[in-house]
Amino acid sequence: MSDPSFEVTKPARDIGLLIHAASFAGYVFPLGSVLGPLIVWLMKRDEYEFANQCGKNCLNFKLSLIIYAMISAVLILVGVGVLLLAALALLDIICTIIAIVKASDGIAYQYPLSIKFLK
C-alpha cells in the first residue's frame, strides 16, 4: 500500500507507472522484465519515494517470477511445467496491468506471490 506520510504527486505517479510498464520489455528482450524497471527505479528512487516503493515491489515480483519459471522449466520433465509457465505468463500480464492502473491512482501495488528480496 501507499505510505500516507508523503504526497504522491503526478510526476511520482508517472514514474511509478513507467516502472511497472517497463517490465513489459521482458517480452522483447531477454531479462528485460527486470532490467527495464531496474533502470527506471535506479534513476528515480531517490527523487520520489513512491517510485522507490513501486520499483521494489515490481523487482521483487519479477525476480520471484524468474525463480518460479526456472522451477516450472524443470517440471516440464514431469509434464506440468508447460501449464505452470503459461499460468505464470498470464499472472505476470494481469498483475502488471493492475500495478500500472494502481500506480496511476497513486497506490503502490503489492504483487501476489512476491519474495521480498528488496525491503
N, CA, C and O of each residue as an XYZ file, in Angstrom:
476
protein
N       0.822     -1.179      0.000
C       0.000      0.000      0.000
C       0.867      1.244      0.000
O       2.055      1.197      0.320
N       0.265      2.329     -0.356
C       0.947      3.607     -0.386
C       1.090      4.147      1.036
O       0.155      4.071      1.833
N       2.248      4.683      1.341
C       2.506      5.247      2.661
C       1.864      6.627      2.742
O       2.201      7.499      1.941
N       0.945      6.853      3.690
C       0.255      8.134      3.750
C       1.123      9.282      4.258
O       0.657     10.421      4.291
N       2.356      9.023      4.651
C       3.209     10.075      5.201
C       3.803     10.971      4.115
O       4.476     11.951      4.435
N       3.573     10.660      2.856
C       4.047     11.518      1.786
C       2.969     11.650      0.718
O       2.152     10.753      0.512
N       2.995     12.789      0.051
C       2.023     13.047     -1.008
C       2.537     12.464     -2.315
O       3.708     12.632     -2.655
N       1.672     11.786     -3.044
C       2.053     11.208     -4.326
C       1.685     12.217     -5.412
O       0.512     12.392     -5.743
N       2.687     12.864     -5.948
C       2.471     13.873     -6.974
C       2.281     13.219     -8.337
O       2.546     12.029     -8.507
N       1.827     13.993     -9.290
C       1.624     13.482    -10.654
C       2.924     12.957    -11.255
O       2.917     11.872    -11.835
N       4.053     13.687    -11.140
C       5.305     13.128    -11.685
C       5.708     11.813    -10.994
O       6.242     10.915    -11.645
N       5.457     11.697     -9.690
C       5.787     10.457     -8.982
C       4.906      9.318     -9.480
O       5.382      8.199     -9.667
N       3.626      9.598     -9.694
C       2.719      8.559    -10.222
C       3.155      8.139    -11.617
O       3.107      6.956    -11.956
N       3.577      9.100    -12.423
C       4.035      8.782    -13.779
C       5.269      7.879    -13.769
O       5.371      6.946    -14.565
N       6.201      8.164    -12.863
C       7.407      7.338    -12.760
C       7.042      5.944    -12.247
O       7.570      4.948    -12.740
N       6.147      5.865    -11.266
C       5.689      4.563    -10.775
C       5.048      3.750    -11.883
O       5.299      2.552    -12.015
N       4.222      4.406    -12.674
C       3.582      3.749    -13.813
C       4.643      3.272    -14.809
O       4.555      2.157    -15.323
N       5.630      4.103    -15.075
C       6.696      3.748    -16.021
C       7.510      2.553    -15.518
O       7.917      1.702    -16.309
N       7.742      2.490    -14.236
C       8.493      1.356    -13.677
C       7.762      0.051    -13.972
O       8.363     -0.912    -14.449
N       6.465      0.026    -13.685
C       5.693     -1.196    -13.929
C       5.601     -1.502    -15.428
O       5.753     -2.653    -15.837
N       5.354     -0.477    -16.242
C       5.217     -0.678    -17.683
C       6.536     -1.136    -18.317
O       6.530     -1.878    -19.299
N       7.655     -0.694    -17.758
C       8.963     -1.081    -18.309
C       9.205     -2.574    -18.199
O      10.047     -3.120    -18.911
N       8.474     -3.241    -17.312
C       8.668     -4.682    -17.167
C       8.172     -5.451    -18.385
O       8.545     -6.610    -18.571
N       7.337     -4.830    -19.217
C       6.898     -5.498    -20.446
C       8.044     -5.637    -21.445
O       7.900     -6.342    -22.444
N       9.170     -4.984    -21.199
C      10.344     -5.137    -22.055
C      10.827     -6.589    -22.065
O      11.534     -7.006    -22.982
N      10.444     -7.349    -21.048
C      10.827     -8.756    -20.981
C      10.233     -9.597    -22.087
O      10.729    -10.685    -22.376
N       9.176     -9.106    -22.708
C       8.581     -9.837    -23.820
C       9.279     -9.521    -25.132
O       8.955    -10.100    -26.169
N      10.252     -8.589    -25.088
C      11.010     -8.220    -26.277
C      12.493     -8.572    -26.117
O      13.121     -9.074    -27.049
N      13.049     -8.302    -24.922
C      14.471     -8.521    -24.663
C      14.644     -9.528    -23.532
O      13.865     -9.526    -22.578
N      15.652    -10.385    -23.626
C      15.928    -11.291    -22.511
C      16.251    -10.489    -21.245
O      17.026     -9.534    -21.290
N      15.665    -10.876    -20.144
C      15.796    -10.227    -18.841
C      15.308     -8.779    -18.834
O      15.583     -8.039    -17.890
N      14.591     -8.375    -19.870
C      14.054     -7.021    -19.926
C      13.022     -6.755    -18.848
O      12.825     -5.608    -18.446
N      12.359     -7.804    -18.375
C      11.347     -7.621    -17.326
C      11.978     -7.190    -16.011
O      11.298     -6.630    -15.151
N      13.265     -7.445    -15.848
C      13.984     -6.987    -14.656
C      14.794     -5.735    -14.979
O      14.813     -4.789    -14.191
N      15.454     -5.722    -16.118
C      16.335     -4.603    -16.457
C      15.563     -3.307    -16.704
O      16.023     -2.237    -16.304
N      14.403     -3.379    -17.352
C      13.602     -2.181    -17.615
C      13.220     -1.465    -16.326
O      13.561     -0.294    -16.153
N      12.509     -2.152    -15.405
C      12.155     -1.497    -14.150
C      13.380     -1.115    -13.309
O      13.370     -0.089    -12.628
N      14.422     -1.931    -13.357
C      15.622     -1.643    -12.573
C      16.257     -0.320    -12.989
O      16.655      0.474    -12.136
N      16.352     -0.085    -14.281
C      16.973      1.153    -14.777
C      16.165      2.370    -14.333
O      16.725      3.345    -13.832
N      14.836      2.307    -14.523
C      13.996      3.445    -14.139
C      14.039      3.646    -12.623
O      14.136      4.776    -12.144
N      13.967      2.553    -11.878
C      13.984      2.630    -10.416
C      15.292      3.235     -9.906
O      15.275      4.100     -9.030
N      16.417      2.787    -10.447
C      17.709      3.315    -10.003
C      17.853      4.800    -10.323
O      18.511      5.533     -9.586
N      17.243      5.241    -11.411
C      17.342      6.649    -11.784
C      16.468      7.545    -10.900
O      16.827      8.695    -10.647
N      15.319      7.031    -10.425
C      14.338      7.890     -9.762
C      14.030      7.534     -8.309
O      13.207      8.206     -7.687
N      14.648      6.524     -7.756
C      14.286      6.083     -6.401
C      14.593      7.123     -5.327
O      13.880      7.202     -4.327
N      15.636      7.916     -5.518
C      15.979      8.940     -4.531
C      15.142     10.203     -4.702
O      14.994     10.991     -3.768
N      14.603     10.388     -5.886
C      13.818     11.582     -6.178
C      12.372     11.455     -5.690
O      11.792     12.424     -5.199
N      11.794     10.255     -5.827
C      10.397     10.031     -5.457
C      10.283      8.780     -4.596
O      10.666      7.693     -5.029
N       9.764      8.922     -3.386
C       9.561      7.766     -2.509
C       8.570      6.788     -3.120
O       8.720      5.575     -2.971
N       7.554      7.309     -3.810
C       6.569      6.441     -4.452
C       7.232      5.567     -5.515
O       6.923      4.381     -5.630
N       8.136      6.150     -6.283
C       8.869      5.383     -7.295
C       9.740      4.320     -6.630
O       9.904      3.225     -7.168
N      10.293      4.637     -5.474
C      11.102      3.674     -4.728
C      10.250      2.471     -4.322
O      10.666      1.322     -4.476
N       9.054      2.748     -3.804
C       8.153      1.646     -3.412
C       7.737      0.818     -4.618
O       7.772     -0.411     -4.575
N       7.343      1.493     -5.697
C       6.920      0.778     -6.908
C       8.056     -0.071     -7.473
O       7.844     -1.209     -7.891
N       9.257      0.491     -7.481
C      10.410     -0.243     -8.004
C      10.715     -1.494     -7.205
O      10.966     -2.556     -7.775
N      10.694     -1.373     -5.889
C      10.956     -2.544     -5.043
C       9.891     -3.609     -5.244
O      10.208     -4.791     -5.374
N       8.627     -3.194     -5.268
C       7.540     -4.155     -5.451
C       7.642     -4.855     -6.802
O       7.482     -6.072     -6.895
N       7.908     -4.078     -7.840
C       7.996     -4.640     -9.185
C       9.189     -5.591     -9.311
O       9.051     -6.695     -9.837
N      10.343     -5.167     -8.836
C      11.536     -6.015     -8.951
C      11.411     -7.290     -8.124
O      11.839     -8.358     -8.564
N      10.831     -7.189     -6.936
C      10.612     -8.389     -6.131
C       9.733     -9.388     -6.880
O      10.008    -10.588     -6.882
N       8.685     -8.891     -7.510
C       7.779     -9.769     -8.247
C       8.470    -10.389     -9.455
O       8.360    -11.593     -9.683
N       9.179     -9.576    -10.228
C       9.830    -10.086    -11.437
C      10.935    -11.096    -11.101
O      11.087    -12.100    -11.798
N      11.700    -10.836    -10.044
C      12.723    -11.808     -9.630
C      12.075    -13.092     -9.131
O      12.580    -14.185     -9.387
N      10.962    -12.965     -8.422
C      10.230    -14.143     -7.964
C       9.725    -14.953     -9.152
O       9.804    -16.181     -9.149
N       9.204    -14.263    -10.171
C       8.715    -14.958    -11.364
C       9.830    -15.714    -12.074
O       9.604    -16.805    -12.597
N      11.029    -15.144    -12.097
C      12.154    -15.840    -12.733
C      12.437    -17.148    -11.995
O      12.675    -18.182    -12.619
N      12.410    -17.097    -10.679
C      12.632    -18.311     -9.885
C      11.529    -19.336    -10.158
O      11.806    -20.517    -10.366
N      10.279    -18.870    -10.155
C       9.152    -19.777    -10.418
C       9.233    -20.354    -11.833
O       8.879    -21.513    -12.046
N       9.693    -19.563    -12.796
C       9.822    -20.043    -14.173
C      10.917    -21.101    -14.290
O      10.770    -22.065    -15.041
N      12.005    -20.926    -13.555
C      13.068    -21.932    -13.587
C      12.576    -23.249    -12.984
O      12.886    -24.325    -13.495
N      11.820    -23.160    -11.911
C      11.245    -24.365    -11.304
C      10.271    -25.022    -12.280
O      10.264    -26.245    -12.427
N       9.454    -24.214    -12.943
C       8.497    -24.739    -13.917
C       9.205    -25.386    -15.095
O       8.738    -26.394    -15.626
N      10.336    -24.809    -15.506
C      11.099    -25.382    -16.614
C      11.595    -26.778    -16.265
O      11.595    -27.673    -17.110
N      12.015    -26.961    -15.023
C      12.442    -28.295    -14.584
C      11.242    -29.245    -14.556
O      11.358    -30.423    -14.892
N      10.094    -28.712    -14.151
C       8.890    -29.547    -14.058
C       8.300    -29.910    -15.418
O       7.348    -30.688    -15.491
N       8.855    -29.355    -16.493
C       8.425    -29.777    -17.828
C       8.716    -31.257    -18.018
O       7.990    -31.955    -18.725
N       9.782    -31.730    -17.384
C      10.133    -33.146    -17.478
C       9.040    -34.038    -16.895
O       8.873    -35.178    -17.328
N       8.300    -33.527    -15.921
C       7.224    -34.286    -15.287
C       5.918    -34.092    -16.047
O       5.007    -34.912    -15.938
N       5.826    -33.015    -16.810
C       4.636    -32.794    -17.615
C       3.768    -31.631    -17.180
O       2.862    -31.238    -17.915
N       4.015    -31.074    -16.023
C       3.173    -29.969    -15.558
C       3.827    -28.605    -15.777
O       3.184    -27.571    -15.595
N       5.066    -28.601    -16.157
C       5.802    -27.348    -16.298
C       5.242    -26.413    -17.353
O       5.263    -25.195    -17.172
N       4.746    -26.955    -18.440
C       4.199    -26.122    -19.514
C       2.977    -25.362    -19.017
O       2.826    -24.173    -19.295
N       2.115    -26.039    -18.288
C       0.933    -25.379    -17.725
C       1.327    -24.313    -16.711
O       0.734    -23.235    -16.675
N       2.322    -24.613    -15.893
C       2.782    -23.634    -14.906
C       3.406    -22.416    -15.576
O       3.193    -21.291    -15.124
N       4.165    -22.618    -16.636
C       4.758    -21.488    -17.357
C       3.671    -20.613    -17.981
O       3.767    -19.386    -17.952
N       2.653    -21.235    -18.536
C       1.541    -20.467    -19.108
C       0.815    -19.680    -18.015
O       0.457    -18.519    -18.217
N       0.600    -20.305    -16.869
C      -0.062    -19.627    -15.751
C       0.786    -18.467    -15.245
O       0.250    -17.413    -14.902
N       2.101    -18.649    -15.193
C       2.994    -17.569    -14.756
C       2.968    -16.392    -15.727
O       2.966    -15.236    -15.304
N       2.947    -16.685    -17.026
C       2.886    -15.613    -18.025
C       1.584    -14.833    -17.890
O       1.580    -13.605    -17.970
N       0.490    -15.540    -17.688
C      -0.810    -14.883    -17.510
C      -0.830    -14.056    -16.228
O      -1.323    -12.928    -16.221
N      -0.296    -14.615    -15.149
C      -0.212    -13.897    -13.877
C       0.627    -12.631    -14.029
O       0.271    -11.579    -13.496
N       1.726    -12.731    -14.746
C       2.606    -11.593    -14.974
C       1.864    -10.476    -15.693
O       1.913     -9.323    -15.263
N       1.187    -10.801    -16.767
C       0.490     -9.779    -17.552
C      -0.630     -9.131    -16.747
O      -0.749     -7.906    -16.719
N      -1.441     -9.939    -16.101
C      -2.579     -9.413    -15.342
C      -2.106     -8.544    -14.178
O      -2.606     -7.436    -13.987
N      -1.153     -9.037    -13.408
C      -0.676     -8.277    -12.246
C       0.041     -6.998    -12.651
O      -0.071     -5.985    -11.961
N       0.767     -7.028    -13.748
C       1.458     -5.825    -14.208
C       0.457     -4.767    -14.657
O       0.644     -3.582    -14.381
N      -0.593     -5.177    -15.339
C      -1.629     -4.222    -15.746
C      -2.318     -3.630    -14.516
O      -2.577     -2.427    -14.467
N      -2.613     -4.468    -13.528
C      -3.218     -3.965    -12.286
C      -2.268     -2.979    -11.605
O      -2.708     -1.940    -11.112
N      -0.985     -3.291    -11.573
C       0.001     -2.408    -10.942
C       0.093     -1.067    -11.668
O       0.248     -0.027    -11.028
N       0.001     -1.083    -12.990
C       0.032      0.158    -13.766
C      -1.170      1.031    -13.416
O      -1.031      2.236    -13.208
N      -2.347      0.416    -13.353
C      -3.563      1.166    -13.014
C      -3.474      1.720    -11.596
O      -3.824      2.875    -11.353
N      -3.007      0.898    -10.663
C      -2.878      1.351     -9.270
C      -1.859      2.487     -9.159
O      -2.089      3.454     -8.432
N      -0.738      2.378     -9.874
C       0.282      3.433     -9.823
C      -0.276      4.742    -10.367
O       0.053      5.812     -9.855
N      -1.107      4.673    -11.384
C      -1.699      5.902    -11.917
C      -2.653      6.539    -10.912
O      -2.927      7.737    -10.990
N      -3.162      5.740     -9.962
C      -4.015      6.249     -8.889
C      -3.217      6.634     -7.642
O      -3.793      7.107     -6.662
N      -1.888      6.435     -7.672
C      -1.049      6.797     -6.535
C      -0.954      5.727     -5.466
O      -0.648      6.028     -4.313
N      -1.215      4.466     -5.839
C      -1.155      3.347     -4.897
C      -0.011      2.430     -5.307
O       0.073      2.007     -6.459
N       0.874      2.126     -4.353
C       1.985      1.201     -4.605
C       1.446     -0.223     -4.473
O       1.233     -0.711     -3.363
N       1.231     -0.877     -5.597
C       0.615     -2.205     -5.647
C       1.551     -3.271     -5.091
O       2.726     -3.338     -5.453
N       1.014     -4.096     -4.212
C       1.755     -5.246     -3.678
C       1.413     -6.471     -4.530
O       0.295     -6.982     -4.465
N       2.360     -6.933     -5.312
C       2.144     -8.090     -6.170
C       1.953     -9.349     -5.334
O       2.547     -9.474     -4.263
N       1.132    -10.282     -5.809
C       0.999    -11.564     -5.090
C       2.207    -12.452     -5.356
O       2.906    -12.280     -6.355
N       2.443    -13.383     -4.473
C       3.497    -14.408     -4.613
C       4.919    -13.835     -4.693
O       5.826    -14.504     -5.186
N       5.114    -12.612     -4.215
C       6.438    -11.981     -4.286
C       7.292    -12.388     -3.095
O       6.842    -12.392     -1.949
N       8.532    -12.727     -3.400
C       9.526    -12.938     -2.369
C      10.173    -11.578     -2.121
O      10.541    -10.892     -3.074
N      10.315    -11.183     -0.882
C      10.833     -9.845     -0.561
C      12.363     -9.846     -0.581
O      13.010    -10.009      0.453
N      12.926     -9.662     -1.776
C      14.369     -9.544     -1.908
C      14.821     -8.152     -1.496
O      15.813     -7.992     -0.784
N      14.078     -7.141     -1.956
C      14.360     -5.741     -1.642
C      13.329     -5.274     -0.637
O      12.128     -5.395     -0.877
N      13.779     -4.749      0.476
C      12.839     -4.306      1.511
C      12.803     -2.808      1.619
O      12.065     -2.266      2.441
